[in-house]
Amino acid sequence: MATVISGSAACEYALGYSDREHERLIRQASFIAPVTERFFREAGIGRGQRVLDLGSGVGDVSMAIARLVGPTGEVVGIERDRGSISKAEARVKAAGFHNVSFEHADLNHLHGDTSFDAAVGRFILMFLPDPESVLRTLASFVHVGGAVAFQEVSWVPMLALGAHLPLWSQVLGAIHQTLLRSGANPEMGLDLYRVYQRIGLPAPNMHMDVILGSSPDFTDVILGVLRSLRPLAEKNQVPLSALGDMETLPGRIQAEITSANTVVSVVPLVSAFSRKTGQV
């Protein structure tokens, strides 16, 4: 298949590309898959469509789209890390998909002229230095009537939901501060409303989903974020000493949740889609 999207070499990504982070992303994807699939259906993505997936990572969103568009459709994933592409390609092959391909490009510097029925992404715009510019470029790849559908995060409700658990709250606070100091936008989800309109799209249809749980597998998704961000936290002088021994942290978190007989959330997902009505 010919390359349809291109760009310069990959740039730094806050969570990194380690095998451990890849595995965390796969676990996270399993928890939020029903929300994402429902959202893409709501956005009108379906059989036979050609869809562009921004920041395709290890392939979870691309495979979710592939199931929706079926064998007559096509998914093109754009990813800046070649190692992630290799893992995604292996997973796509193992899953038996023949309608998914991946292109290597810097997400901040994209160009191409291929028309798609939709452009999608999950948890990616928040890490880009100029998400508005990237989204404008992506929207230009979508034909009139096509959908631009993104899921991003909102940390405000998550911090509020965890405030009654002291240790868990400290974990969330450390992650939140690291994201802020690294230049990421932990409220990108709510910002989508303004960004869509600034690039010339209609005001998007939006909703927020908060997934709750209490099992060790569930809480480890967030603790995994902390592990992946730890070098960046230290670089940006975010204090982690109050969390104690990182090896025993998962057990202490679980004991706190069990003692309170409560649930916690993975980061609330803000879903926003809009249909292109003219040139962007």
Phi, psi and omega in degrees: 000136180288148177291132181248342180232139178217169181180179182281183185297161185295151178247174185294143180233130191304319185274350177077183186231030181290160176301323180295320177291321176302316180294323177298317179299321179294318177295316179300317181300325181294327179286322187259000182306315181298323179293316181294315181297317178299320180296315181295323175297317179300324180285355176092014179281127185201197190306135173080000184278159176249121191232139178255127182249112182277130179065056191288347174055230181267012165101004185296315179292319179301319179289325176298317178294319181302323177294325182285320184277342177072180185295341178272353177262183183210144176235130175242117178263136176252126183216142183266352182248120183294327178296320177295320178298317180300316179294318179298317180298320178295319180292320179297316179296316180296328180278352176084019178275138178240009185241022181234132174224163183230142179240138179270122179199152170285123185294342180275350184221076183255147169206151182173169182225020181273139181269132178241157175280337181199152170236132185226167174186159179219126175056047181231320183298329182298338183263356184268140180293333180222071183298329181296316179296317179297316181294324177298316179297315180300316181299331179291340178278349184263134180286161179301131184097347179281170186254143168245114190227114183231147171243126178227180189256163168220114184275341183305309180293329179292317177298320180293318182294331182265000188297335183277357179246102190304312183289315178300319179298322178294322176299311181298319180297320179295318178296314182299315180295322179296316178300314181298314184288339179273354179097359177286161181247099182287359174243028181301327182303309180290331179291342180302329181301314180284320184296316179305314183289326180294332180268004175100009176270155173297156176307130187283155166284133187221152168204162180241136177239134178240113181266129185246151177190176181216359183285158177302322178298323181290309182293334182292339176299316180283320177298329176294326175299316179299317179298317181291329182273352187306314178299322179289325177298315180294320178298323182264013174059041172272118185291129179244356186298330181294343180279348179076201182296122182294333180290326181265355184302314180303317180294321179291324175297315182296321178295322179295317180293318180296317180298324180277352182050057186222182176236161174233174183242152159281170188300129178305135180263124172260121181254133182219128174224150179216151176258134183289126183252349180191191180291138178256000000 
